[in-house]
Amino acid sequence: EAVDLSALSAETYEITSGGVYTLSGTKTDTVILVDAGNADVTLILNGVTLENSKGPAVYIREADKVILSLAEGTVNTVADGAAYTVSDGGSNLDGAIFSKADLTVNGGGTLIVKGNNKHGIVSKDDLIIASGTVEVTAKNVGLNGKDCVKIGDADIEINAGSDGIRSDNTEDASRGYVSLVGGKVVIAAGNDGIQAETVVSAENTDLNVTAGGGSGKTLTSSEESY
């Protein structure tokens, strides 16, 4: 199904069944809401500019898994607003892209994410960036996958006010990890570059981290590190 965001009149575009949806166009103050039960959903971003001052621009409430596929050669921008408070089912929705399901980003295009309120991309399950170019600017955390953050052959640049990449599952010893395999990752973070509850692993990754403002800064807390 092809969706021209520019033609939407409602503040919510709701996807309630599995399938492939190709999104294009420019829209403000609208959320793409995925509420598809146990189905798989693929959102192809084909030249999208989506901003929502009232909450997340993309909210995945329920699905088995969701793929954000970046169409080859396209630039796609997703942003939330600087001042809002939204909750649903006990979760504070505080990222420009917020998912309660496994979320994978892939493709040959570019995704620019602006987390103006708090975080850039949040998944309460797995967050996987398999390919593509992803640029995240966030007031707080750039990439947050509760169960894990896995990055493959992607080109990623993060500028975060707190942690660059975070995985924070404290209930399951087999989760809460960050795995980098290949790709290029550049992080500038106000606090930790990468924070994992369990394990950080990196293999053949071009990784450049400036944490805590850089080694020339003075720490104000013994709990923080460069």
C-alpha positions, 0 to 999 in steps of 0.5 A: 500500500502506498501512502502519501503523507502530504495528503493525510488530513487526520493527526493519526495514520493507523496501521492495523494489519500486517503488510508492506506500506510505502510512505512518502511526502511531508507531514507535520503534527501527525503520528504513524501508529502501528497497532497490528496485533501479532502481524509483521509490518514493513514501512518503506520510507521513500522520501519522508519528512514527518514531524509531530510536535505532540508526541512520537512521529512513529509509534509502534504500539503492537506488532510481532516485528516492524521493519523500517526500510530506507528506500535506496537513495532517499533521505528521510527525516523523523522528528518529535516536539520539544515539549510534550507528555504522552503515555500509553499502557504504563509507558512514557512515549518519549522518543521520536520513534518509539516501539513496543515491538522488535524494530529493525532498520535496513535499506540503502537510504538515509534516516535522520532522527531528531529526538527533541523531547528526550530520545531518538529511537526507542525499542522496548524489545530488540533494536536492530540497525542492519544497514543504511545511513542513520543520523540521530540527534537526541536531547537524551539517549540516541539509540535505546533498545531495552532487550538489545541493540544490534548494529550491522553494516550500517553507517551511524552517527549519534549526537546525544545529550546523555548516552549514545547507545543504551540497552537497559534490561535488568530482569534477564541476564541474557538481554541488555546487551549491545552488539556491533558487527561491521559498519561505522559508528560515530558517537558524541555523547554527554554521558556514556558513549555505549551503556549496556546492562550486560555485554558490549561486543564489537567486531570489525566496526569502525568505532569513534566515541567522544563521551562525557564531552571528551577527555578534556572535560572535568567530571562532576560525578564519580558515577560517570566516565569517559 
